[in-house]
Amino acid sequence: MVRIELNIEISPKEPWTDILIAQLSEIGFDSFMDTDNGTLAYINEDDFVEARLINETILGIEGEDFKAKSSIEKIPHQNWNALWESDFQPVFVEDKLTIIAPFHDDNLVKGMSIIIQPQMSFGTGHHQTTWMMTKAMMELIPFPKRVLDMGTGTGVLAILAEKLGANELVAIDIEPWSVENTIENLARNSCIKSKSLCGDVDLIDGMEFDVVLANINKNVLKSHLSSYSKHLINNGTLIISGFFETDVDELIEVAHLHSFVFEKKFTKETWAAIQFIKK
């Protein structure tokens, strides 16, 4: 499978890089890597429509506030792991959790550890949203037993949930390679209680959860809230991320319509995560 790498240099880098990442995620880009001058963004060649870069992102805007230039390169599947390994650094969530790759030295670990081979999936912990999700999860004591990880990516949140004490886990993603990557990473971390499924939110019909984890973009989250509410127990916890701090009020308002009560929010740079209780 051929991937498209979009290399964007943008000045000033903040907040424009975060704004652009959010827009790119809306048009199918699923993996991002920070660079000194901007970001690298990735999408399957079959899903890439170059015109959407101009029509639906800030790359099509000529303005005085920022300057951006981009280039496109095709990345053969066999080169993907080497690309990640060249820039994949350990992720530290305070001193409680370290997310490393298989080629990292175990001596780097602080606190609990998770080993992730990212391949083509989103969720290495480098992005602010994954970092906040893991932080919020580690503050749930005791950790709930039945867990839904929606939009699992690499499986990192499902892995952490099992390590924190969950014993019934469902990890779902719409992309087949994410499901394959999750299965590999579950095995790599000796996790045996998680079930990885390929599909959308309809797969949870008939299931009930104590906690729902969803690190997806804002529009998908809004469309899923009714399903999360239906399949989450009363007093269950919903933790969501994948959006900007400026989106928090809108998401709280929509979530309230589906019986979710705001509990707290997390912020990191311009991104946010929200924790709700189902009432």
C-alpha positions, 0 to 999 in steps of 0.5 A, spaced: 500 500 500 502 506 497 502 512 502 502 519 501 507 524 505 505 531 505 511 535 508 508 542 510 513 548 513 509 553 516 511 560 519 509 561 525 509 554 527 503 555 533 498 555 532 497 554 525 500 547 525 495 545 530 489 548 526 492 545 519 492 538 523 485 538 525 483 540 518 487 534 515 484 529 519 477 531 517 479 530 510 482 523 511 489 524 513 490 519 519 498 520 522 502 526 523 509 527 525 512 533 528 518 537 525 522 543 526 518 547 521 511 544 521 509 537 520 509 531 516 502 528 514 500 521 511 494 518 508 493 512 503 494 514 496 487 511 494 484 516 499 488 522 497 484 528 493 489 534 492 484 539 491 481 538 498 488 541 500 486 548 497 479 548 498 478 545 505 484 547 509 488 553 510 493 551 505 489 554 500 488 561 504 493 567 502 494 571 508 498 576 512 498 572 519 502 566 516 506 563 511 506 555 508 509 551 503 508 544 502 511 538 498 508 531 496 511 524 496 509 517 495 512 512 501 512 505 499 509 501 504 516 497 506 519 504 508 514 506 513 517 502 519 524 505 517 521 512 517 518 512 523 524 509 527 528 514 524 524 519 528 520 516 534 522 518 541 520 515 547 514 519 550 513 520 558 506 522 561 509 525 567 513 520 571 507 515 571 508 512 564 513 511 558 511 509 551 517 506 547 518 503 541 521 496 540 528 498 539 528 503 545 532 501 551 528 499 557 533 503 561 529 509 559 522 507 562 519 511 568 513 508 571 509 503 567 511 502 560 507 500 553 511 498 547 508 501 541 510 499 533 506 504 530 506 502 523 501 506 519 496 507 525 495 514 529 497 513 537 504 513 539 503 518 545 507 524 541 500 527 539 497 532 545 491 528 545 493 521 546 498 524 552 492 527 555 487 521 554 493 517 558 493 522 563 486 522 564 485 514 564 491 514 570 487 518 574 481 513 574 482 509 581 479 504 581 480 503 573 473 501 570 473 493 568 469 494 561 472 498 556 471 501 549 476 504 545 473 507 539 478 509 534 484 505 537 489 506 532 495 503 535 491 500 541 495 504 546 489 506 550 486 499 550 493 497 552 494 502 558 486 500 560 488 493 561 495 494 564 490 499 569 486 493 571 480 493 565 478 485 564 473 486 558 476 491 552 473 492 545 478 496 541 475 498 534 477 502 528 475 503 521 482 502 518 484 494 517 491 496 518 490 499 525 486 493 527 492 489 525 497 494 528 493 493 535 493 486 535 500 486 534 501 491 539 496 487 544 501 481 543 507 485 544 505 488 551 502 481 553 495 483 553 490 478 552 483 481 554 482 486 549 478 484 542 480 488 536 474 489 531 474 493 524 468 497 523 464 503 526 460 504 532 455 500 530 459 494 532 458 495 539 450 494 539 448 489 544 454 491 549 455 495 555 461 499 558 463 502 564 468 507 560 468 509 553 475 512 550 474 516 544 480 520 541 477 522 534 475 528 530 470 533 533 465 531 528 465 524 529 465 524 536 458 529 535 455 523 531 457 518 536 455 521 542 448 518 542 451 511 541 456 512 547 450 514 551 446 508 550 452 503 551 455 506 557 452 504 564 449 510 569 455 513 572 460 510 567 465 515 564 466 518 557 473 521 556 474 524 549 479 528 545 481 529 538 479 537 538 481 544 540 480 547 546 476 552 543 471 546 541 470 544 548 464 548 550 460 546 543 462 539 545 459 539 552 453 542 550 452 537 545 454 531 550 449 534 555 443 532 550 445 525 551 445 525 558 453 526 559 455 531 565 461 535 564 466 533 570 473 536 568 477 537 562 485 537 560 489 541 556 495 541 552 498 547 548 492 548 544 488 541 544 483 539 549 480 532 552 474 532 556 471 527 561 464 526 562 459 522 567 453 519 564 447 520 568 
